[in-house]
Amino acid sequence: MSESAPVEGRQIIDAVAKSGVEFIVSVPDITTSEGVLWPLAEDRRFRLVRVCKEDEGVSICAALSFCEKRALLLIQYTGLLDSINAIRAAGCDYKLPVAMMVGLLEKEPGVPPTQSARFGVRIIEPILDAMGIPHELVELEGDAKRIGPAIERAYKDSWPGAILIGRRI
Amino acid sequence: MMRRDLAFRILARHVGDAIVVPVYQAAQEWRHIKNDHDLTYYSIGAMGQASSAALGLALGRPDKRVVVLDGDGSLLMNLGTLVTIASQAPKNLIHFVCENGMYEANGGHPIPGQGKVSFAGLARAAGYAKVFEFADLAAFETNVAQVLAAEGPVFADLKLVPGDPPPQDYTFIHGPAAREAFRKALKR
């Protein structure tokens, strides 16, 4: 394994499974479509809930936490932006865990999100910071080890958390 | 048209140990009528999200019936939820929409499509297993047990007018005590 090689989908999926996640709630994202979502859809360790819009997923994940079930919301950054009010309400106002994996569509590999040429990508981390939502960038093989702790923290702190996928997988 | 408070009093007699997920004025009214029902999930978050939260609860607790008391304005804000719920097909989810044709909590303005849109038609087209409509209190009372017992996902459009204004307590509904009470009740 090379710390500088791109992260692989199987690493991401294994890390998610090890963190106790049973439900994957998703609107497809081209960044994670091939390497993560398609394999997850066939993986019997998870139940995939395909939603029409990302804010539905925020509410589903928050509600599942009352049933002591862990979920991962797998979306694109555009869906995160569209769901800010749901995250604000369910995650931040109510202090409920919403673990999110967010594809940074068209972020340039190796470029920090805040320095991307894409306006939408540049504003993601500042918005999460403004909401007090911790985030981890996962782009290289060595970054996969951040996934489990990020999910664990969301449930331990009962608060949203975001894993940002920085390159197409 | 039925008075919402009278319809809820009938529902309260049949709901048993189901989880109830009410929104806005329905939540105020439900709390006023059935304030001992600690299996009430008030934490619906942003407008339109009650049925999505209910889907999460229904998937997480397939052993419990989950009853949503949605609003028509709320449902319009999250119409995709009908397709998502029908696709997941939880047998334990009963989705009521309280159709009063207005944004009652926001000044009484009419909803888009007031009197024209068929919520039952939308649910049927989305693929709900059973769909009901009630505009008459006696018919609702006669059939409510059947609605609650049917294999879901079930949709029931209640054509309503508001009753006497219930006490308003958004501090409780959005506060931590409501969530803690629900969490404890769900663990019993």
Chai-1 contact restraints between the chains, C-beta under 6 A:
chainA,res_idxA,chainB,res_idxB,connection_type,confidence,min_distance_angstrom,max_distance_angstrom,comment,restraint_id
A,V51,B,T84,contact,1.0,0.0,6.0,A-B,restraint_1
A,C52,B,G80,contact,1.0,0.0,6.0,A-B,restraint_2
A,C52,B,V83,contact,1.0,0.0,6.0,A-B,restraint_3
A,C52,B,T84,contact,1.0,0.0,6.0,A-B,restraint_4
A,K53,B,G80,contact,1.0,0.0,6.0,A-B,restraint_5
A,E56,B,S52,contact,1.0,0.0,6.0,A-B,restraint_6
A,E56,B,T81,contact,1.0,0.0,6.0,A-B,restraint_7
A,E56,B,T84,contact,1.0,0.0,6.0,A-B,restraint_8
A,S59,B,G45,contact,1.0,0.0,6.0,A-B,restraint_9
A,S59,B,Q49,contact,1.0,0.0,6.0,A-B,restraint_10
A,S59,B,S52,contact,1.0,0.0,6.0,A-B,restraint_11
A,S59,B,A53,contact,1.0,0.0,6.0,A-B,restraint_12
A,I60,B,S52,contact,1.0,0.0,6.0,A-B,restraint_13
A,I60,B,L55,contact,1.0,0.0,6.0,A-B,restraint_14
A,I60,B,G56,contact,1.0,0.0,6.0,A-B,restraint_15
A,A63,B,A53,contact,1.0,0.0,6.0,A-B,restraint_16
A,A63,B,G56,contact,1.0,0.0,6.0,A-B,restraint_17
A,A63,B,L57,contact,1.0,0.0,6.0,A-B,restraint_18
A,L64,B,G56,contact,1.0,0.0,6.0,A-B,restraint_19
A,L64,B,G60,contact,1.0,0.0,6.0,A-B,restraint_20
A,F66,B,R183,contact,1.0,0.0,6.0,A-B,restraint_21
A,F66,B,L186,contact,1.0,0.0,6.0,A-B,restraint_22
A,C67,B,G60,contact,1.0,0.0,6.0,A-B,restraint_23
A,C67,B,R61,contact,1.0,0.0,6.0,A-B,restraint_24
A,K69,B,G60,contact,1.0,0.0,6.0,A-B,restraint_25
A,N85,B,A46,contact,1.0,0.0,6.0,A-B,restraint_26
A,A86,B,G45,contact,1.0,0.0,6.0,A-B,restraint_27
A,A86,B,A46,contact,1.0,0.0,6.0,A-B,restraint_28
A,A89,B,G45,contact,1.0,0.0,6.0,A-B,restraint_29
A,A89,B,A46,contact,1.0,0.0,6.0,A-B,restraint_30
A,A90,B,G45,contact,1.0,0.0,6.0,A-B,restraint_31
A,Y94,B,S43,contact,1.0,0.0,6.0,A-B,restraint_32
